[in-house]
Amino acid sequence: ETEITIEVEDNGRGIDPKVASRIFEPGYSTRRGGWGLGLPLARRIIEEYHHGRLRLVRSSPGRGSLFVIELPVAEGRS
């Protein structure tokens, strides 16, 4: 099966390794007033509707994060 891989990297404040396993939990946020819906919703759309994957590859506090989105290519398309 052929896949398209999209890498999304930022130079933001990063994610503490102690909480990295929780970032896709609905309602979890490190931001004051944050709702914790962005990453869980993005992952749900990618996995349930597009049969792909969204994952955190690496993150360093104070240096940013790298996420990868992997999506299958529909037959007959490339």
C-alpha positions as CSV (number, residue, x, y, z in Angstrom):
1,E,0.0,0.0,0.0
2,T,1.3,3.4,-1.0
3,E,1.3,6.2,1.5
4,I,1.8,10.0,1.5
5,T,3.8,11.3,4.5
6,I,3.5,14.9,5.6
7,E,5.8,16.3,8.2
8,V,4.7,19.3,10.3
9,E,7.4,20.9,12.4
10,D,7.3,24.0,14.5
11,N,9.7,26.0,16.7
12,G,7.3,26.5,19.5
13,R,7.6,25.7,23.2
14,G,7.7,22.0,22.7
15,I,6.1,19.2,24.8
16,D,7.6,18.0,28.0
17,P,8.4,14.2,27.7
18,K,6.4,13.6,31.0
19,V,3.2,14.6,29.3
20,A,3.8,13.6,25.7
21,S,1.8,10.4,26.1
22,R,-1.3,12.5,27.0
23,I,-1.4,15.0,24.1
24,F,-4.0,13.1,22.1
25,E,-6.4,12.8,25.1
26,P,-9.5,14.9,24.7
27,G,-9.6,17.7,27.3
28,Y,-5.8,17.6,28.0
29,S,-4.1,20.9,27.5
30,T,-1.0,22.6,28.9
31,R,-2.3,26.0,27.9
32,R,-4.3,28.2,30.3
33,G,-7.8,28.3,29.1
34,G,-7.1,25.6,26.5
35,W,-9.8,23.1,25.7
36,G,-7.5,20.2,24.6
37,L,-9.5,19.5,21.4
38,G,-7.1,20.3,18.6
39,L,-4.8,17.3,18.5
40,P,-7.5,14.7,19.5
41,L,-9.8,16.0,16.8
42,A,-7.0,16.1,14.2
43,R,-6.0,12.5,15.0
44,R,-9.7,11.4,14.9
45,I,-10.2,12.9,11.4
46,I,-7.0,11.5,10.1
47,E,-7.5,8.0,11.5
48,E,-11.3,7.5,11.3
49,Y,-12.1,9.3,8.1
50,H,-8.9,9.0,6.1
51,H,-7.5,5.7,7.5
52,G,-4.2,7.3,8.2
53,R,-2.0,8.0,11.2
54,L,-1.0,11.1,13.2
55,R,1.9,10.8,15.5
56,L,4.4,12.9,17.5
57,V,7.9,12.0,16.3
58,R,9.9,14.2,18.5
59,S,9.6,17.3,20.7
60,S,12.0,19.2,22.9
61,P,10.9,21.8,25.4
62,G,11.8,25.2,24.2
63,R,12.7,24.0,20.7
64,G,9.5,22.7,19.1
65,S,7.9,19.5,17.9
66,L,7.7,17.3,14.8
67,F,4.5,15.5,13.9
68,V,4.0,13.1,11.0
69,I,0.7,12.5,9.1
70,E,0.6,9.3,7.0
71,L,-2.2,8.8,4.6
72,P,-2.9,5.9,2.3
73,V,-3.1,6.7,-1.4
74,A,-6.4,5.6,-3.1
75,E,-5.9,3.1,-5.8
76,G,-5.6,4.6,-9.2
77,R,-4.1,7.8,-7.7
78,S,-0.5,8.8,-7.0
